């Protein structure tokens, strides 16, 4: 149960951090489109990092 509670608080922390970044970068008037832009930015970073991990290294 403690693990579940810890995961919940960690997920909540990530969501609030994301919202803070969007508010800081785009302001409250442009929040909805800012969320979409930041989501695409975060998604592209994650995809690039997973592609690096997935590619096997060639031996010379």
Buried (B, 14 or more C-beta within 10 A) or exposed (E): EEEEEEEEEEEEEEEEEBBEBBBEEBEEEEEEEBBEBBEEEEEEEEEEEEEEEEEEEEEE
